[in-house]
Amino acid sequence: MPGGFGTLEELLEVVTWQQLGYHSKPIGCLNVGGYFDLFFAFLDKSVESGFITASARQIIVMGSTAGELLDAMERVEVVRSSLVAAPAGAQS
């Protein structure tokens, strides 16, 4: 499981694409051995500080096992930014 700068860049890129309405798919992060705990704590602190909205924070779901993550991804409601209209032809 990758976990370096490239992984974080790719993860945040697909989050941004969802906010812009380019896709409406759930975004999941497999948190093996708590590897991403500090990243999620950073996201939570960003919400607390007002840099990320609570609804935007919910875009990324986490699971400690593959089964847990898949269950969480099936339950997620995709959040779209109300600031940006979905591009023509975008599917929900």
C-alpha positions as CSV (number, residue, x, y, z in Angstrom):
1,M,0.0,0.0,0.0
2,P,1.6,3.3,-1.1
3,G,1.6,6.1,1.3
4,G,4.0,8.8,0.1
5,F,3.6,12.3,-1.4
6,G,2.3,10.8,-4.7
7,T,-0.4,8.9,-2.9
8,L,-1.5,12.0,-1.0
9,E,-1.5,14.1,-4.2
10,E,-3.6,11.6,-6.1
11,L,-6.0,11.2,-3.1
12,L,-6.5,15.0,-2.8
13,E,-6.8,15.3,-6.6
14,V,-9.8,12.9,-6.8
15,V,-11.4,14.7,-3.8
16,T,-11.1,18.0,-5.7
17,W,-12.5,16.4,-8.8
18,Q,-15.5,15.3,-6.8
19,Q,-16.0,18.8,-5.4
20,L,-15.8,20.2,-9.0
21,G,-18.4,17.7,-10.1
22,Y,-16.2,15.7,-12.4
23,H,-17.3,12.4,-10.7
24,S,-19.7,11.3,-8.0
25,K,-17.9,8.2,-6.8
26,P,-17.1,7.5,-3.2
27,I,-13.4,8.0,-2.2
28,G,-12.0,5.5,0.3
29,C,-8.7,5.2,2.2
30,L,-7.5,1.9,3.5
31,N,-6.0,2.8,6.9
32,V,-3.8,-0.3,7.5
33,G,-2.3,-0.3,10.9
34,G,-3.4,3.3,11.6
35,Y,-1.0,4.6,8.9
36,F,-3.3,7.5,7.9
37,D,-4.5,8.4,11.5
38,L,-2.5,11.6,11.5
39,F,-3.7,12.6,8.1
40,F,-7.3,12.2,9.2
41,A,-6.5,14.1,12.4
42,F,-5.1,16.9,10.1
43,L,-8.3,16.9,8.1
44,D,-10.4,17.1,11.3
45,K,-8.3,20.0,12.6
46,S,-8.8,21.7,9.2
47,V,-12.5,21.5,9.7
48,E,-12.2,22.8,13.3
49,S,-10.1,25.7,12.0
50,G,-12.6,26.5,9.3
51,F,-10.4,25.6,6.3
52,I,-12.5,22.6,5.2
53,T,-16.2,22.3,5.6
54,A,-17.7,19.4,7.6
55,S,-19.5,18.2,4.5
56,A,-16.2,18.3,2.4
57,R,-14.4,16.3,5.2
58,Q,-16.9,13.5,4.7
59,I,-15.9,13.0,1.1
60,I,-13.0,10.6,2.2
61,V,-14.1,7.5,4.1
62,M,-11.8,5.3,6.0
63,G,-11.6,1.7,6.9
64,S,-9.1,-0.4,8.8
65,T,-9.8,-3.5,6.8
66,A,-10.9,-4.0,3.2
67,G,-14.4,-5.2,4.3
68,E,-14.8,-2.2,6.7
69,L,-13.8,0.2,3.9
70,L,-16.1,-1.3,1.3
71,D,-19.0,-1.2,3.8
72,A,-18.3,2.5,4.5
73,M,-18.0,3.3,0.8
74,E,-21.4,1.7,0.2
75,R,-23.0,3.9,2.8
76,V,-21.4,7.2,1.7
77,E,-23.5,10.0,0.3
78,V,-21.5,11.9,-2.3
79,V,-21.2,15.6,-1.5
80,R,-20.9,18.0,-4.3
81,S,-19.8,21.6,-4.0
82,S,-22.7,24.0,-4.4
83,L,-20.2,26.6,-5.8
84,V,-19.5,24.8,-9.0
85,A,-22.0,23.4,-11.5
86,A,-21.5,19.9,-12.8
87,P,-19.9,19.9,-16.2
88,A,-22.2,19.0,-19.2
89,G,-22.5,15.2,-19.4
90,A,-21.3,14.6,-15.9
91,Q,-23.0,11.5,-14.3
92,S,-24.1,11.2,-10.8
